Amino acid sequence: MYLAWKELRYSKLRYSLVIGIMALVAYVVFMLSGLANGLSNGHKKAVVDWEASSIVLSSDSNKVASASVLKRSDIDRVDASQKAGVGLFSAAIHPVSHPSGSSTTNISIFGTSASSFVVPKVTQGRLYERANEIVVSENLLAKGYKVGEHIKLGSDTTTFTIVGVTPATTYAVVPVAYLNLDAYTSLKYGSQPFASASDKPISLIAVKGKSVTDLTISTSKSDTKLTALSMDTFVENLPGYSAEKLTLSTMIYFLFVVVAAIIGIFMYVITLQKTSIFGVLKAQGVTTGYLVKSVMSQSLIVGIIGVGAAFLLGYLTSLGLPSAMPFTVDITQWILYAAILIAVSVVGGLFSIRTVTKVDPISAIGGE
């Protein structure tokens, strides 16, 4: 370690360049990680906040909530004390009078009973009590909306009143709103007639307190075929969730290989330039093992300094990002990635070992 530090202090510019490149690559890793976590949370946060243990969909939906169509009567077929029928719909919200500051934006709408466990507690106002009342997530307030404002959803002519605000959350990377099931049916199906209220459609049934293996669903030939999913399986099948997660994760893993290559190439070139110095040291009795440890220590120090700088820069960057950007810092994951990057930089240093071990003292110092 002593020799490694002496070399680093002597060749400041050379090793500063290596550390700088290491820091930039590590910075990209941390930023991609934050973006991946932000997009992941943006897709699922609202449904994860339900704290449901199981989700029931129609069997022909291919495990996708937006493709699932159930009836309200199907809720009674699920044997659970805590269950909620939920209708899912996407629409654009816009103010009726287009006041200054309010803008049209896309939202995810959940239709369900105001007393069900899936509805978050309101932080402002109250829960909806009528079909023309709605509660919105707090992240819509930044768009200029507020309690008491009259809004419309998509092309529907009904005027809704915002009566409450819930904590900020998202589904499909857009803000969330809750309203009752009758309003949901009217929004999605218009004036389409239904034989009875029990025949009106919903998208899914959320169950709390019972796992998939413990859940019992009654069946008959005339009933819709239902399938129960664990919360993890349901989230994995959210549209775009797995594809985005896999893409960004692959980019991060590829950058680990890039780090190993960068450190390996730089340390190899630097080691070649020091062949004569290693020869002199060996002629003076310095062991090959000591020189190898010195090279590996340099790789370790470069990794620690570069990754440490990137970690700090990444965290400071996250504080200045706009709230609309889906970015989430997972400190535990960042620490894990930092450890991997440092380990990979040490692995990159292994490419120089053979050069060190092959140095012949007499040849290196110009002897015959």
C-alpha positions in Angstrom: 0.0 0.0 0.0 2.9 2.4 0.7 4.4 2.0 -2.7 0.9 2.4 -4.3 0.3 5.7 -2.5 3.8 7.0 -3.4 3.1 6.2 -7.1 -0.3 7.8 -7.0 1.1 11.0 -5.4 4.0 11.1 -7.8 1.9 10.7 -11.0 -1.1 12.8 -10.0 -2.2 13.8 -13.5 -2.0 10.2 -14.8 -4.1 8.7 -12.0 -6.5 11.7 -11.9 -7.5 10.9 -15.4 -8.2 7.2 -14.5 -10.1 8.3 -11.4 -12.1 10.8 -13.4 -13.1 8.2 -16.0 -14.0 5.8 -13.2 -16.1 8.5 -11.5 -18.0 9.3 -14.7 -18.9 5.7 -15.4 -19.9 5.1 -11.8 -22.0 8.3 -12.0 -23.8 6.9 -15.0 -24.5 3.7 -13.1 -26.0 5.5 -10.1 -28.1 7.8 -12.3 -29.4 4.8 -14.3 -30.2 3.0 -11.0 -32.1 6.0 -9.8 -34.0 6.3 -13.0 -34.8 2.5 -13.0 -36.1 2.7 -9.5 -38.1 5.9 -10.3 -39.7 4.3 -13.3 -40.4 1.1 -11.4 -42.0 3.0 -8.5 -43.9 5.1 -11.0 -45.5 2.1 -12.5 -46.5 0.3 -9.3 -46.5 2.7 -6.3 -50.3 3.2 -6.1 -51.1 -0.5 -6.1 -48.2 -1.3 -3.7 -49.7 1.3 -1.3 -52.8 -0.9 -1.1 -50.8 -3.4 0.9 -52.9 -6.2 -0.8 -51.7 -9.8 -0.6 -53.5 -11.0 -3.7 -55.1 -9.7 -6.8 -57.9 -11.5 -8.7 -58.3 -11.0 -12.4 -60.3 -12.7 -15.2 -58.4 -15.8 -16.5 -58.4 -14.5 -20.1 -56.7 -11.2 -19.2 -53.1 -12.7 -19.4 -52.4 -11.3 -15.9 -52.9 -7.7 -17.1 -55.4 -5.6 -15.1 -56.3 -3.3 -18.0 -57.4 -6.4 -20.0 -59.4 -7.9 -17.1 -63.2 -7.6 -17.0 -65.1 -8.9 -14.0 -68.6 -8.2 -12.6 -69.3 -6.7 -9.2 -71.0 -9.9 -8.3 -67.7 -11.7 -8.6 -66.6 -10.0 -5.4 -68.9 -12.3 -3.5 -67.2 -15.3 -5.0 -63.9 -14.5 -3.3 -63.7 -15.9 0.3 -61.9 -13.1 2.2 -62.9 -10.6 4.9 -61.0 -7.7 3.3 -61.6 -7.4 -0.4 -62.3 -4.6 -2.8 -63.6 -4.4 -6.3 -61.6 -1.9 -8.3 -62.2 -0.5 -11.8 -59.2 0.8 -13.7 -59.4 3.5 -16.3 -57.0 6.0 -17.9 -58.0 9.5 -18.9 -56.9 13.1 -19.2 -58.0 15.5 -16.5 -58.6 19.1 -17.3 -60.3 22.0 -15.5 -63.8 23.1 -16.6 -63.0 26.8 -16.9 -59.3 26.4 -17.7 -58.1 28.7 -14.9 -54.6 30.1 -15.0 -52.1 27.5 -13.6 -54.2 24.4 -14.2 -53.2 22.2 -17.1 -54.5 19.1 -18.9 -52.6 16.0 -17.8 -53.0 12.2 -18.0 -54.1 10.3 -14.9 -54.9 6.8 -13.8 -58.4 6.4 -12.3 -59.4 3.8 -9.8 -63.1 3.3 -9.2 -63.9 1.7 -5.9 -66.0 2.2 -2.7 -64.8 5.0 -0.6 -64.8 2.7 2.4 -62.5 0.0 0.8 -59.0 -0.5 2.1 -57.4 0.5 -1.3 -58.4 4.1 -0.9 -55.6 6.1 0.8 -56.3 8.5 3.7 -56.9 12.0 2.6 -54.5 14.7 3.6 -56.8 17.6 2.5 -60.6 17.7 2.3 -62.6 14.5 2.5 -63.4 11.3 0.6 -65.9 11.2 -2.2 -69.6 10.6 -1.3 -71.3 11.2 -4.6 -70.8 10.0 -8.2 -69.6 13.5 -9.3 -66.9 13.8 -6.6 -63.3 12.7 -6.9 -60.1 12.7 -4.8 -56.7 13.2 -6.5 -53.1 12.5 -5.5 -51.0 15.3 -4.2 -48.7 15.3 -7.2 -51.6 16.8 -9.2 -51.5 20.0 -7.1 -48.3 21.0 -8.9 -50.4 21.1 -12.1 -52.5 23.8 -10.5 -55.4 21.7 -9.2 -56.9 22.2 -5.8 -59.7 21.1 -3.5 -63.1 22.5 -4.7 -62.0 22.8 -8.3 -64.4 21.5 -11.0 -62.8 19.2 -13.6 -63.7 16.9 -16.5 -62.2 13.6 -17.4 -61.5 12.9 -21.1 -64.4 13.4 -23.4 -67.0 12.7 -20.7 -69.4 15.5 -20.1 -69.8 15.0 -16.4 -68.4 17.7 -14.2 -66.5 16.4 -11.2 -65.5 18.2 -8.1 -62.2 17.6 -6.4 -63.2 17.1 -2.7 -60.0 15.6 -1.3 -56.3 15.0 -1.8 -54.4 11.9 -1.0 -50.6 11.4 -0.6 -48.6 11.7 -3.8 -48.5 8.5 -5.8 -48.5 7.2 -9.4 -49.7 4.3 -11.5 -48.3 3.8 -15.0 -46.0 6.8 -14.2 -48.9 9.3 -14.0 -50.9 10.7 -11.0 -53.8 8.8 -9.5 -57.4 9.7 -8.8 -60.2 7.8 -6.9 -63.9 7.9 -7.5 -66.9 5.6 -6.8 -67.8 2.6 -8.9 -70.9 4.1 -10.5 -68.8 7.1 -11.8 -66.2 4.6 -13.1 -68.8 2.6 -15.0 -70.2 5.8 -16.5 -66.7 7.0 -17.5 -65.6 3.8 -19.2 -68.9 2.4 -20.6 -71.0 5.5 -21.1 -74.7 4.9 -21.2 -74.4 1.2 -22.0 -77.2 -0.6 -20.1 -76.7 -3.4 -17.6 -79.3 -5.8 -16.2 -78.5 -4.9 -12.6 -75.8 -3.2 -10.5 -74.2 -6.6 -9.8 -73.6 -7.0 -13.5 -71.7 -3.8 -13.9 -68.0 -4.4 -14.7 -64.9 -3.9 -12.6 -61.2 -4.7 -13.5 -59.9 -6.5 -10.5 -60.5 -7.6 -6.9 -57.8 -6.7 -4.4 -57.6 -9.0 -1.4 -55.8 -8.2 1.9 -54.7 -10.8 4.5 -55.0 -13.9 2.3 -52.2 -15.3 0.1 -52.9 -16.9 -3.3 -52.6 -20.4 -1.8 -55.1 -19.6 1.0 -57.6 -17.9 -1.3 -60.8 -19.7 -2.2 -62.9 -18.7 -5.2 -66.3 -20.3 -5.8 -67.0 -21.3 -9.4 -69.9 -22.4 -11.6 -70.3 -23.0 -15.4 -71.9 -19.6 -15.9 -69.4 -17.6 -13.9 -66.5 -15.7 -15.2 -63.3 -17.7 -14.8 -61.0 -16.0 -12.3 -57.4 -16.3 -11.5 -55.6 -15.1 -8.3 -52.1 -13.6 -8.5 -49.6 -12.7 -5.8 -48.8 -9.0 -5.6 -45.3 -9.6 -6.9 -46.7 -11.5 -10.0 -49.3 -8.8 -10.6 -46.6 -6.0 -10.5 -44.3 -7.9 -12.8 -47.1 -8.0 -15.4 -47.9 -4.3 -15.3 -47.5 -3.0 -18.9 -44.0 -1.8 -19.5 -42.7 -2.6 -16.0 -40.6 -5.6 -16.7 -39.3 -4.4 -20.1 -38.1 -1.1 -18.7 -36.6 -2.7 -15.6 -34.7 -5.3 -17.7 -33.5 -2.7 -20.2 -32.0 -0.4 -17.6 -30.6 -3.2 -15.5 -28.9 -4.6 -18.5 -27.3 -1.2 -19.2 -26.0 -1.1 -15.6 -24.6 -4.6 -15.8 -22.9 -3.8 -19.0 -21.3 -0.8 -17.4 -19.7 -3.1 -14.8 -17.9 -4.8 -17.7 -16.9 -1.4 -19.1 -15.4 -0.4 -15.7 -13.3 -3.6 -15.6 -12.1 -2.9 -19.2 -11.2 0.7 -18.5 -9.3 0.0 -15.3 -7.7 -3.1 -16.9 -6.4 -1.2 -20.0 -5.2 1.9 -18.0 -3.4 -0.2 -15.4 -1.9 -2.4 -18.0 -0.5 0.6 -19.9 0.8 2.2 -16.8 2.4 -1.1 -15.7 4.2 -1.4 -19.1 5.6 2.1 -18.7 7.0 1.2 -15.3 8.7 -2.1 -16.4 12.2 -0.6 -15.9 11.2 0.6 -12.4 9.9 -2.8 -11.5 13.2 -4.3 -12.8 15.2 -2.1 -10.5 13.0 -2.8 -7.5 13.3 -6.6 -8.2 17.1 -6.2 -8.5 17.1 -4.5 -5.1 15.3 -7.5 -3.5 11.7 -6.4 -3.7 9.5 -9.5 -4.2 7.1 -10.0 -7.1 4.3 -10.5 -4.6 4.9 -7.1 -3.1 4.8 -5.4 -6.5 1.6 -7.3 -7.4 0.0 -6.1 -4.2 1.1 -2.6 -5.1 -0.6 -2.7 -8.5 -3.8 -4.2 -7.0 -3.8 -1.6 -4.2 -3.6 1.1 -6.9 -6.7 -0.4 -8.6 -8.5 -0.5 -5.2 -7.7 3.1 -4.4 -8.7 4.3 -7.8 -12.0 2.5 -7.4 -12.7 3.8 -4.0 -12.0 7.4 -4.8 -13.8 7.3 -8.2 -16.9 5.5 -6.9 -17.0 7.7 -3.8 -16.9 10.9 -5.9 -19.6 9.5 -8.2 -21.8 8.5 -5.2 -21.7 12.0 -3.8 -22.2 13.6 -7.1 -25.2 11.3 -7.9 -26.9 12.1 -4.6 -26.4 15.8 -5.0 -27.8 15.6 -8.5 -30.9 13.8 -7.3 -31.6 16.7 -4.9 -31.8 19.1 -7.9 -33.9 17.0 -10.3 -37.5 18.2 -11.0 -40.2 16.4 -9.1 -41.8 15.3 -12.4 -38.8 13.2 -13.2 -39.2 9.6 -12.1 -36.0 9.2 -10.0 -35.7 7.4 -6.7 -32.5 7.0 -4.7 -32.2 3.5 -3.1 -29.2 4.0 -0.7 -28.9 0.2 -0.1 -28.8 -0.5 -3.8 -26.3 2.3 -4.4 -24.0 0.9 -1.7 -24.3 -2.6 -3.3 -23.5 -1.1 -6.7 -20.6 0.9 -5.2 -19.1 -2.3 -3.8 -19.5 -4.1 -7.1 -17.8 -1.2 -9.0 -14.9 -1.2 -6.6 -14.6 -5.0 -6.8 -14.7 -4.8 -10.6 -12.0 -2.2 -10.6 -9.8 -4.5 -8.6 -10.6 -7.3 -11.1 -9.5 -4.9 -13.9 -6.1 -4.6 -12.1 -5.6 -8.3 -12.5 -4.8 -7.9 -16.2 -1.4 -6.3 -15.1 -0.3 -9.1 -12.9 1.3 -11.2 -15.7 3.3 -8.1 -16.8 4.7 -7.6 -13.3 5.6 -11.3 -12.8 7.3 -11.5 -16.2 9.6 -8.6 -15.6 13.3 -9.7 -15.6 15.5 -7.4 -13.6 18.5 -7.6 -15.8 16.6 -7.1 -19.1 14.5 -4.2 -17.5 17.6 -2.2 -16.5 19.3 -2.7 -19.8 21.6 -5.7 -19.0 22.4 -8.5 -21.4 
